[in-house]
Amino acid sequence: AQSVTQLGSHVSVSEGALVLLRCNYSSSVPPYLFWYVQYPNQGLQLLLKYTTGATLVKGINGFEAEFKKSETSFHLTKPSAHMSDAAEYFCAVSEYGGSQGNLIFGKGTKLSVKP
Amino acid sequence: GAVVSQHPSRVICKSGTSVKIECRSLDFQATTMFWYRQFPKQSLMLMATSNEGSKATYEQGVEKDKFLINHASLTLSTLTVTSAHPEDSSFYICSAPDRGYEQFFGPGTRLTVL
């Protein structure tokens, strides 16, 4: 069975600083991995996804993530934080390895950005 | 990208009443839709998988008689919370996968049961 672990329920960075949100996964099949962002009282917006191919994935708003099979990790990074990045971030793995399966979510990491 | 809508976005009801939440895929067809529930400051938990033309499949611990799901067409799934109680208050989110490797999420419905 798939599972996702996000280290740190709350991360705080200064504006302009590096953002690093950690995600480790467990999967018995080649994983399809996702990062979503959620703003208060809103649904989820896809930041980026890894399916196959290049292990460094670039997403929207300057975010990127690298799939490291040996470390079973898919950490999310952004070189320079912006105030508008403050939100909840969820890492997810797709059950059964494809889009037709439901997503298994981590518990989420709340990102705060200090001015 | 594809768009999924939910209606209503927010509902407040009295204990014992039933509430219907609609999930629509606006520009693509979805034979499968997923319903998630999110409690405050927690992650999304899958409740059930809605299948067009057949019965929904429910996750362990989710009462199928309380959370009725109907996938009436390739673009519409409904979740009805029957005899709602305060403990059912939550944020309900649906999603639908397109033909690619992505699921599209609705904006969510905030249910408050008084």
Interface residues (C-beta under 8 A of the other chain):
Chain A: Y32 F34 Y36 N41 Q42 G43 L44 Q45 L46 K49 T51 F90 S94 G98 S99 Q100 N102 L103 I104 F105 G106 K107 G108
Chain B: G1 V4 Q6 T32 F34 Q42 S43 L44 M45 L46 T49 F91 I93 S95 P97 D98 R99 G100 Y101 E102 Q103 F104 F105 G106 P107 G108 R110
